Amino acid sequence: MKELSVLIIFLSIFLVGCMQQPQITESEAIAIIEDLHTNSFGDAEVLSIEYSWGRYVVEWENEGNCEWGIDHVDGDDGNVEMKQASIC
């Protein structure tokens, strides 16, 4: 029983240590996506944003050219990976 308690404490400390705060703020991630998807047809607007597992999951749309998508923004360096996109 004592070993189980020690293991649970160790795992808890390990998990808390792995959950670091992002270097990129939520507002910076929004600005990155808006700048990336705004074009001569219209302005991009962020619909939702969520931070999970070291990256922001950002849903956006640009009504001017009927684009919509979901991008992942790295919480440490701001690199963007397109997850899903569609054009009407």
DOFI-184874 format. One record per residue: residue in three letters; x, y, z of N, C-alpha, C, O in turn. Coordinates in steps of 0.05 Angstrom, whole numbers, always signed. Last residue first. Example, Ala and Ser with C-alpha at 12.3 -4.5 7.8 and 13.67 -1.06 7.14 Angstrom:
<nodes>
+------+--------+---------+--------+---------+----------+--------+--------+---------+--------+--------+---------+--------+
! type ! n_east ! n_north !   n_up ! ca_east ! ca_north !  ca_up ! c_east ! c_north !   c_up ! o_east ! o_north !   o_up !
+------+--------+---------+--------+---------+----------+--------+--------+---------+--------+--------+---------+--------+
!  SER !   +257 !     -45 !   +142 !    +273 !      -21 !   +143 !   +258 !      +1 !   +157 !   +268 !     +23 !   +161 !
!  ALA !   +264 !    -114 !   +156 !    +246 !      -90 !   +156 !   +264 !     -66 !   +156 !   +285 !     -66 !   +169 !
+------+--------+---------+--------+---------+----------+--------+--------+---------+--------+--------+---------+--------+
</nodes>
This chain:
<nodes>
+------+--------+---------+--------+---------+----------+--------+--------+---------+--------+--------+---------+--------+
! type ! n_east ! n_north !   n_up ! ca_east ! ca_north !  ca_up ! c_east ! c_north !   c_up ! o_east ! o_north !   o_up !
+------+--------+---------+--------+---------+----------+--------+--------+---------+--------+--------+---------+--------+
!  CYS !   -325 !    +549 !   -989 !    -352 !     +543 !   -999 !   -353 !    +538 !  -1028 !   -374 !    +533 !  -1040 !
!  ILE !   -268 !    +516 !   -967 !    -278 !     +539 !   -981 !   -305 !    +532 !   -993 !   -308 !    +511 !  -1005 !
!  SER !   -236 !    +493 !   -908 !    -255 !     +489 !   -930 !   -262 !    +516 !   -942 !   -262 !    +536 !   -928 !
!  ALA !   -189 !    +456 !   -868 !    -198 !     +481 !   -881 !   -218 !    +474 !   -903 !   -217 !    +453 !   -915 !
!  GLN !   -151 !    +432 !   -813 !    -174 !     +429 !   -830 !   -181 !    +456 !   -843 !   -179 !    +477 !   -830 !
!  LYS !   -100 !    +443 !   -793 !    -112 !     +418 !   -788 !   -134 !    +412 !   -807 !   -137 !    +390 !   -817 !
!  MET !    -39 !    +474 !   -805 !     -67 !     +473 !   -813 !    -78 !    +445 !   -809 !    -67 !    +426 !   -819 !
!  GLU !     +2 !    +500 !   -757 !      -3 !     +476 !   -773 !    -33 !    +475 !   -779 !    -50 !    +475 !   -761 !
!  VAL !    +47 !    +550 !   -741 !     +20 !     +543 !   -747 !    +19 !    +518 !   -764 !    +34 !    +516 !   -783 !
!  ASN !    +89 !    +570 !   -686 !     +86 !     +557 !   -712 !    +57 !    +547 !   -716 !    +45 !    +538 !   -697 !
!  GLY !    +97 !    +591 !   -635 !     +77 !     +604 !   -653 !    +75 !    +592 !   -680 !    +60 !    +603 !   -697 !
!  ASP !   +130 !    +567 !   -597 !    +143 !     +584 !   -618 !   +123 !    +597 !   -637 !   +132 !    +612 !   -654 !
!  ASP !    +95 !    +546 !   -556 !    +122 !     +555 !   -550 !   +133 !    +574 !   -571 !   +145 !    +594 !   -564 !
!  GLY !    +46 !    +530 !   -575 !     +46 !     +548 !   -553 !    +74 !    +558 !   -546 !    +76 !    +577 !   -530 !
!  ASP !    +29 !    +527 !   -643 !     +47 !     +518 !   -623 !    +49 !    +538 !   -600 !    +54 !    +562 !   -606 !
!  VAL !    -35 !    +523 !   -666 !     -13 !     +542 !   -661 !     +3 !    +532 !   -638 !     -7 !    +528 !   -616 !
!  HIS !    -73 !    +493 !   -714 !     -60 !     +489 !   -689 !    -36 !    +508 !   -688 !    -20 !    +510 !   -706 !
!  ASP !   -137 !    +511 !   -743 !    -108 !     +510 !   -743 !    -97 !    +504 !   -716 !   -111 !    +509 !   -696 !
!  ILE !   -192 !    +501 !   -782 !    -181 !     +497 !   -755 !   -151 !    +494 !   -758 !   -141 !    +478 !   -774 !
!  GLY !   -235 !    +544 !   -823 !    -215 !     +523 !   -817 !   -209 !    +521 !   -788 !   -218 !    +536 !   -771 !
!  TRP !   -263 !    +573 !   -881 !    -266 !     +565 !   -854 !   -245 !    +544 !   -848 !   -237 !    +529 !   -866 !
!  GLU !   -283 !    +622 !   -930 !    -264 !     +603 !   -919 !   -270 !    +597 !   -890 !   -280 !    +615 !   -876 !
!  CYS !   -309 !    +661 !   -962 !    -323 !     +637 !   -954 !   -304 !    +615 !   -945 !   -308 !    +591 !   -951 !
!  ASN !   -285 !    +709 !   -968 !    -280 !     +689 !   -989 !   -291 !    +662 !   -981 !   -283 !    +642 !   -993 !
!  GLY !   -309 !    +736 !   -925 !    -304 !     +750 !   -950 !   -299 !    +731 !   -973 !   -308 !    +736 !   -996 !
!  GLU !   -308 !    +706 !   -879 !    -333 !     +707 !   -894 !   -329 !    +719 !   -922 !   -345 !    +714 !   -940 !
!  ASN !   -266 !    +666 !   -852 !    -264 !     +690 !   -868 !   -288 !    +691 !   -886 !   -289 !    +677 !   -907 !
!  GLU !   -257 !    +636 !   -788 !    -271 !     +638 !   -813 !   -264 !    +665 !   -826 !   -258 !    +685 !   -812 !
!  TRP !   -230 !    +586 !   -742 !    -231 !     +612 !   -754 !   -249 !    +612 !   -779 !   -254 !    +591 !   -790 !
!  GLU !   -206 !    +555 !   -684 !    -226 !     +554 !   -706 !   -231 !    +582 !   -716 !   -235 !    +600 !   -700 !
!  VAL !   -148 !    +530 !   -657 !    -162 !     +555 !   -665 !   -181 !    +550 !   -688 !   -172 !    +541 !   -710 !
!  VAL !   -115 !    +505 !   -605 !    -132 !     +496 !   -627 !   -151 !    +519 !   -633 !   -167 !    +527 !   -617 !
!  TYR !    -49 !    +514 !   -584 !     -76 !     +526 !   -586 !    -90 !    +513 !   -609 !    -79 !    +511 !   -631 !
!  ARG !    -10 !    +466 !   -548 !     -16 !     +481 !   -572 !    -45 !    +492 !   -569 !    -62 !    +482 !   -554 !
!  GLY !     +1 !    +433 !   -504 !     +22 !     +450 !   -515 !    +16 !    +465 !   -540 !    +34 !    +476 !   -552 !
!  TRP !    -49 !    +407 !   -492 !     -25 !     +392 !   -500 !     -4 !    +409 !   -514 !     +7 !    +400 !   -534 !
!  SER !    -90 !    +462 !   -508 !     -89 !     +435 !   -500 !    -63 !    +422 !   -510 !    -56 !    +425 !   -533 !
!  TYR !   -132 !    +517 !   -509 !    -104 !     +508 !   -505 !   -104 !    +480 !   -494 !   -116 !    +474 !   -474 !
!  GLU !   -175 !    +543 !   -558 !    -172 !     +526 !   -535 !   -143 !    +517 !   -533 !   -131 !    +511 !   -553 !
!  ILE !   -222 !    +586 !   -589 !    -194 !     +579 !   -584 !   -193 !    +563 !   -558 !   -207 !    +569 !   -539 !
!  SER !   -266 !    +605 !   -642 !    -261 !     +593 !   -616 !   -231 !    +587 !   -614 !   -217 !    +583 !   -634 !
!  LEU !   -266 !    +642 !   -684 !    -291 !     +633 !   -673 !   -288 !    +621 !   -646 !   -304 !    +625 !   -628 !
!  VAL !   -232 !    +697 !   -710 !    -229 !     +672 !   -694 !   -256 !    +666 !   -680 !   -268 !    +683 !   -667 !
!  GLU !   -235 !    +719 !   -776 !    -245 !     +723 !   -749 !   -243 !    +696 !   -734 !   -250 !    +675 !   -745 !
!  ALA !   -204 !    +755 !   -829 !    -209 !     +730 !   -815 !   -218 !    +736 !   -786 !   -209 !    +756 !   -775 !
!  ASP !   -232 !    +798 !   -877 !    -217 !     +795 !   -853 !   -225 !    +768 !   -840 !   -248 !    +760 !   -840 !
!  GLY !   -227 !    +792 !   -950 !    -240 !     +797 !   -925 !   -222 !    +791 !   -901 !   -200 !    +781 !   -904 !
!  PHE !   -198 !    +793 !   -997 !    -227 !     +787 !   -999 !   -242 !    +793 !   -972 !   -265 !    +799 !   -973 !
!  SER !   -145 !    +800 !   -986 !    -159 !     +822 !  -1000 !   -189 !    +817 !  -1002 !   -204 !    +836 !  -1008 !
!  ASN !   -142 !    +769 !   -920 !    -132 !     +774 !   -947 !   -149 !    +796 !   -960 !   -165 !    +809 !   -947 !
!  THR !   -127 !    +733 !   -863 !    -138 !     +757 !   -874 !   -126 !    +762 !   -901 !   -102 !    +760 !   -904 !
!  HIS !    -97 !    +690 !   -844 !    -120 !     +684 !   -861 !   -135 !    +709 !   -870 !   -155 !    +706 !   -885 !
!  LEU !    -54 !    +711 !   -813 !     -49 !     +690 !   -833 !    -72 !    +687 !   -853 !    -67 !    +682 !   -877 !
!  ASP !    -78 !    +747 !   -777 !     -60 !     +757 !   -797 !    -55 !    +736 !   -820 !    -53 !    +744 !   -843 !
!  GLU !   -108 !    +710 !   -747 !    -122 !     +731 !   -762 !   -104 !    +742 !   -784 !   -113 !    +747 !   -806 !
!  ILE !    -67 !    +678 !   -725 !     -86 !     +666 !   -743 !   -101 !    +688 !   -760 !   -105 !    +684 !   -784 !
!  ILE !    -40 !    +717 !   -694 !     -25 !     +701 !   -714 !    -45 !    +690 !   -734 !    -40 !    +692 !   -759 !
!  ALA !    -80 !    +734 !   -659 !     -68 !     +753 !   -678 !    -54 !    +738 !   -700 !    -55 !    +746 !   -724 !
!  ILE !    -87 !    +687 !   -629 !    -109 !     +698 !   -645 !    -99 !    +717 !   -666 !   -107 !    +715 !   -689 !
!  ALA !    -37 !    +684 !   -604 !     -46 !     +662 !   -622 !    -69 !    +672 !   -640 !    -69 !    +665 !   -664 !
!  GLU !    -40 !    +730 !   -573 !     -19 !     +728 !   -594 !    -27 !    +706 !   -614 !    -23 !    +710 !   -638 !
!  SER !    -81 !    +716 !   -538 !     -85 !     +738 !   -556 !    -64 !    +739 !   -578 !    -71 !    +747 !   -600 !
!  GLU !    -56 !    +673 !   -510 !     -80 !     +668 !   -526 !    -85 !    +691 !   -546 !    -92 !    +686 !   -569 !
!  THR !    +16 !    +677 !   -517 !      -9 !     +681 !   -503 !    -32 !    +675 !   -522 !    -29 !    +673 !   -546 !
!  ILE !    +70 !    +633 !   -518 !     +52 !     +649 !   -535 !    +25 !    +652 !   -520 !    +14 !    +632 !   -511 !
!  GLN !    +89 !    +598 !   -481 !    +104 !     +623 !   -485 !    +87 !    +643 !   -501 !    +90 !    +667 !   -498 !
!  PRO !    +45 !    +563 !   -435 !     +55 !     +570 !   -461 !    +70 !    +596 !   -462 !    +65 !    +614 !   -446 !
!  GLN !    +67 !    +528 !   -377 !     +52 !     +550 !   -388 !    +63 !    +556 !   -416 !    +87 !    +555 !   -420 !
!  GLN !    +70 !    +456 !   -373 !     +83 !     +483 !   -373 !    +64 !    +503 !   -385 !    +47 !    +497 !   -402 !
!  MET !    +63 !    +401 !   -348 !     +43 !     +420 !   -357 !    +53 !    +448 !   -355 !    +46 !    +462 !   -336 !
!  CYS !   +101 !    +370 !   -325 !    +100 !     +369 !   -354 !    +80 !    +390 !   -365 !    +80 !    +395 !   -389 !
!  GLY !    +92 !    +376 !   -270 !    +117 !     +387 !   -282 !   +116 !    +388 !   -312 !   +129 !    +406 !   -324 !
!  VAL !    +45 !    +347 !   -265 !     +44 !     +376 !   -260 !    +69 !    +389 !   -272 !    +67 !    +411 !   -283 !
!  LEU !    +66 !    +295 !   -275 !     +46 !     +307 !   -292 !    +44 !    +337 !   -289 !    +41 !    +351 !   -309 !
!  PHE !   +102 !    +288 !   -231 !    +111 !     +287 !   -258 !    +92 !    +301 !   -278 !   +100 !    +316 !   -295 !
!  ILE !    +67 !    +291 !   -187 !     +88 !     +311 !   -190 !    +98 !    +312 !   -219 !   +103 !    +333 !   -230 !
!  SER !    +36 !    +245 !   -198 !     +24 !     +271 !   -196 !    +44 !    +293 !   -200 !    +39 !    +313 !   -215 !
!  LEU !    +75 !    +204 !   -195 !     +61 !     +209 !   -221 !    +48 !    +237 !   -220 !    +48 !    +250 !   -241 !
!  PHE !    +88 !    +208 !   -140 !    +108 !     +212 !   -161 !    +95 !    +219 !   -188 !   +104 !    +237 !   -202 !
!  ILE !    +39 !    +194 !   -116 !     +51 !     +221 !   -111 !    +71 !    +227 !   -133 !    +72 !    +249 !   -143 !
!  ILE !    +33 !    +142 !   -135 !     +13 !     +162 !   -142 !    +24 !    +190 !   -138 !    +20 !    +208 !   -154 !
!  LEU !    +78 !    +118 !   -112 !     +75 !     +118 !   -141 !    +55 !    +140 !   -149 !    +60 !    +154 !   -168 !
!  VAL !    +66 !    +123 !    -57 !     +90 !     +136 !    -68 !    +88 !    +138 !    -98 !    +95 !    +159 !   -109 !
!  SER !    +20 !     +90 !    -56 !     +19 !     +118 !    -48 !    +42 !    +134 !    -60 !    +39 !    +156 !    -70 !
!  LEU !    +43 !     +41 !    -69 !     +22 !      +52 !    -86 !    +20 !     +82 !    -81 !    +17 !     +98 !    -99 !
!  GLU !    +77 !     +31 !    -26 !     +89 !      +35 !    -52 !    +69 !     +48 !    -72 !    +76 !     +64 !    -88 !
!  LYS !    +39 !     +24 !    +15 !     +57 !      +47 !    +16 !    +70 !     +53 !    -11 !    +73 !     +76 !    -19 !
!  MET !    +16 !     -24 !     +0 !      +0 !       +0 !     +0 !    +17 !     +25 !     +0 !    +11 !     +45 !    -13 !
+------+--------+---------+--------+---------+----------+--------+--------+---------+--------+--------+---------+--------+
</nodes>
